[in-house]
């Protein structure tokens, strides 16, 4: 029974690490997708006209800002070297 508890504790510990890594990987993929959509929107602005181009520019800018914010938040929660 003691070996089972030890094994479950190890599975739980490594599962949390794996889960955090998966969340960071998905966050990075989402941020990269937002950057791509923003750049694609910027490229579409010259082909549009009037208020559609303005709205496209504003939406693209918002997407890029959200992507940069997501990248900042993703990197801001890491541990500093030498601190516990």
C-alpha positions as CSV (number, residue, x, y, z in Angstrom):
1,X,0.0,0.0,0.0
2,X,2.9,2.4,0.8
3,X,4.3,1.8,-2.7
4,X,1.0,2.7,-4.2
5,X,0.8,6.0,-2.3
6,X,4.4,6.9,-3.4
7,X,3.6,6.1,-7.0
8,X,0.4,8.2,-6.9
9,X,2.3,11.1,-5.3
10,X,4.9,10.9,-8.1
11,X,2.2,10.7,-10.8
12,X,0.4,13.7,-9.3
13,X,3.6,15.8,-9.1
14,X,4.7,15.0,-12.7
15,X,1.1,15.4,-13.9
16,X,1.0,19.0,-12.6
17,X,4.3,19.8,-14.3
18,X,3.0,18.2,-17.6
19,X,-0.3,20.1,-17.3
20,X,1.5,23.5,-16.8
21,X,3.7,22.8,-19.8
22,X,0.7,21.9,-21.9
23,X,-1.0,25.1,-20.9
24,X,2.1,27.2,-21.8
25,X,2.4,25.4,-25.1
26,X,-1.2,26.1,-26.0
27,X,-0.8,29.7,-24.9
28,X,2.2,30.0,-27.1
29,X,0.3,28.5,-30.1
30,X,-2.6,30.9,-29.5
31,X,-0.3,33.9,-29.3
32,X,1.5,32.8,-32.5
33,X,-1.9,32.5,-34.1
34,X,-3.0,36.0,-33.0
35,X,0.3,37.4,-34.5
36,X,-0.4,35.6,-37.8
37,X,-4.0,36.9,-37.9
38,X,-2.8,40.4,-37.1
39,X,-0.2,40.4,-39.8
40,X,-2.7,38.9,-42.3
41,X,-5.1,41.7,-41.3
42,X,-2.5,44.4,-41.9
43,X,-1.8,42.9,-45.3
44,X,-5.5,43.1,-46.2
45,X,-5.9,46.8,-45.3
46,X,-4.7,48.1,-48.7
47,X,-7.2,46.0,-50.5
48,X,-10.1,47.3,-48.5
49,X,-11.7,50.7,-48.6
50,X,-13.2,53.2,-46.2
51,X,-14.4,52.2,-42.8
52,X,-13.8,48.5,-43.5
53,X,-10.1,49.2,-43.8
54,X,-10.1,51.3,-40.6
55,X,-11.9,48.5,-38.7
56,X,-9.5,45.9,-40.1
57,X,-6.6,48.0,-39.0
58,X,-8.0,48.4,-35.5
59,X,-8.8,44.7,-35.2
60,X,-5.3,43.7,-36.4
61,X,-3.7,46.1,-33.9
62,X,-5.8,44.7,-31.1
63,X,-4.8,41.1,-32.0
64,X,-1.1,42.0,-32.1
65,X,-1.4,43.8,-28.7
66,X,-3.2,40.8,-27.2
67,X,-0.5,38.4,-28.6
68,X,2.3,40.5,-27.1
69,X,0.4,40.7,-23.8
70,X,-0.1,36.9,-23.8
71,X,3.6,36.3,-24.5
72,X,4.5,38.7,-21.6
73,X,2.2,37.0,-19.2
74,X,3.4,33.6,-20.2
75,X,7.0,34.5,-19.5
76,X,6.3,36.5,-16.4
77,X,5.3,33.6,-14.2
78,X,8.6,31.7,-14.4
79,X,10.9,31.3,-11.5
80,X,14.0,33.3,-11.2
81,X,17.3,31.4,-11.1
82,X,18.6,30.9,-7.6
83,X,15.4,31.8,-5.8
84,X,13.1,29.4,-4.0
